[in-house]
Amino acid sequence: MAAGGPQHSSVRPVGPVYLIERFPGLHQELMTLLRGLKDADWSRPTACALWSVKDIVAHLLDTGLRRLSSGRDGFMPAPGGGIASYPDLVAYLNRLNADWVGATRRLSPPVLMALMDVMAPQVHAFFGSLDPHALAHFGVAWAGEESSPVWFDIGREYTERWLHQQQIREAVGAPGLVGREWLYPALDIFMRALPHTYRAVHAEPAQSIHFAIQGEAGGDWTLRRQSQRWSLFTGRDDHPAARAILDQEIAWKLFSKGLSPEAARRSVRIEGDPSLGEPVFGALAIMA
């Protein structure tokens, strides 16, 4: 593989992803799954540490209610203690999540499902009312952004809903939503974490890294060094300095902290310059 120089490729800059129309179907897939669960399934442990299936459902309810309260209704209670850094933000969100999940453990599964069906259409309508190119109330912090366009904020919301539903499905042994219709949009949003992941990685101008995700929902993305920053493209350069090749299931688990570093290194093939391939193991597209 060439270490730089002219690139002959069919890459193009990543652009906006409009996912609002996917939300109602994703919600219906979840509710169909939940209504078919047995009593014991609600208590099954999940990949989310200390959270059961029921806890994840409660968290999804909280996520939607908070978006309605803050985004639609403008109700923004001040966080106690202030937020001065990314770790502060993560700690604050963790406290909010823990408080809510603890309180809702007294609610029954039928009550949670009924509340989910009340909340979801209102969230979908609110998201649909927004200008996708306006600035969102919240930047996508895991992408290193203090401000983000609405379409990216909504994309982040899609990935959270897809990911938590996938964790529920794995916990109860249900088929995953891993066809291209559902998983490709999540992967496309997850990949937006890469420029921030590589922000401190040095490379010569025009050097690139090709990320090849294999499977029905996979695709090709290229990270290219431009001036003082990295930029993400879809497609592949003909002569990347490094290449990371991984299966689609490994990809979503890698970006969502669902793999140990050891398991990730066993499952991802790095070709070319290891100093450019290795940083992908630190990619994270969730608040953690």
Secondary structure, DSSP 4 states (H G I P E B T S, - for coil): --SSS---B--EE------GGGHHHHHHHHHHHHHT--GGGGG-B-SSTT-BHHHHHHHHHHHHHHHIIIIIS---PPPTT---SHHHHHHHHHHHHHHHHHHHTTS-HHHHHHHHHHHHHHHHHHHHTS-TTSBPSS--GGGT-SS-BHHHHHHHHHHHHHHHHHHHHHHHTPPP--SHHHHHHHHHHHGGGHHHHTTT----TT-EEEEEEESTT-EEEEEEEETTEEEEEES-BSS-SEEEEEEHHHHHHHHTT-S-HHHHHHH-EEEE-HHHHGGGGG---S--
